[in-house]
Amino acid sequence: MTIVNGGNHMRASRSLLRLSRAAVLACLIAFVAPHEDTSAAQSPRSIIPQLQEQFGLNEGQVRGGLGALLVFAREGLTKVDFDALAQRIPNAEAAMQEVKMRGVVTGPIDDLDEYEEVLTKLGMAQQTAAQFAPAVLQYLAAAGYERERDMLARVLN
């Protein structure tokens, strides 16, 4: 009887081992296989609502701040690098045109102090203006755009 119970126990152990292997394999497949639902859940949040929430700004202020930042960056980057950066900012060209049309930016922005001054014209507090560009750098890094972040960081330094 001990042999039979031992045999049943061994068969049960083998069955559990097979089930465990199958479960591990299923988990690995689920983890490695691409799923549209999980990639959408992990995609970074759009920069505009993120900056609105972070700084308590309205959409126009954020778009203006991004537009002014792009005008500033255009002066310090090659066309190829600037185009790569502008692709990461929603409606980049329209944002730059808007700040020019509104008279917020009337020419090239030569340095960081001048850029922050432009942001105060958009109604941002000086402290917020000083934190705006670093927040854009953080967004680019978090979104996986390290190259673009590094290009912009060079312009800002």
Residue pairs with C-beta under 8 A, 6 or more apart in sequence:
44 139
44 142
44 143
44 144
46 90
47 62
47 66
47 89
47 90
47 136
47 139
47 143
48 59
48 62
48 63
48 66
48 90
50 139
51 57
51 62
51 65
51 66
51 132
51 135
51 136
51 139
52 58
52 59
52 62
54 135
55 62
55 124
55 128
55 131
55 132
55 135
57 65
57 124
57 128
60 122
61 122
61 123
61 124
63 91
63 95
63 98
64 95
64 98
64 99
64 102
64 104
64 119
64 122
65 119
65 122
65 124
65 132
66 89
66 92
66 95
66 136
67 92
67 95
67 96
67 97
67 98
67 99
67 105
68 99
68 104
68 105
68 109
68 115
68 118
68 119
68 122
69 115
69 132
69 133
69 136
69 152
70 82
70 85
70 86
70 89
70 92
70 95
70 96
71 96
71 99
71 100
71 105
71 108
71 109
72 109
72 112
72 114
72 115
72 155
73 82
73 85
73 151
73 152
73 155
74 82
74 96
75 108
75 109
75 110
75 155
76 154
76 155
77 85
77 151
77 155
81 151
84 147
84 148
84 151
85 148
85 151
85 152
86 92
86 93
88 140
88 143
88 145
88 148
89 95
96 105
99 105
99 118
100 106
104 118
104 121
104 122
105 118
109 115
109 118
112 133
112 156
115 133
116 126
116 129
116 130
116 132
117 129
119 128
119 129
119 132
120 126
120 129
124 132
133 152
133 156
136 152
137 149
137 152
137 153
137 156
140 146
140 148
140 149
140 152
141 149
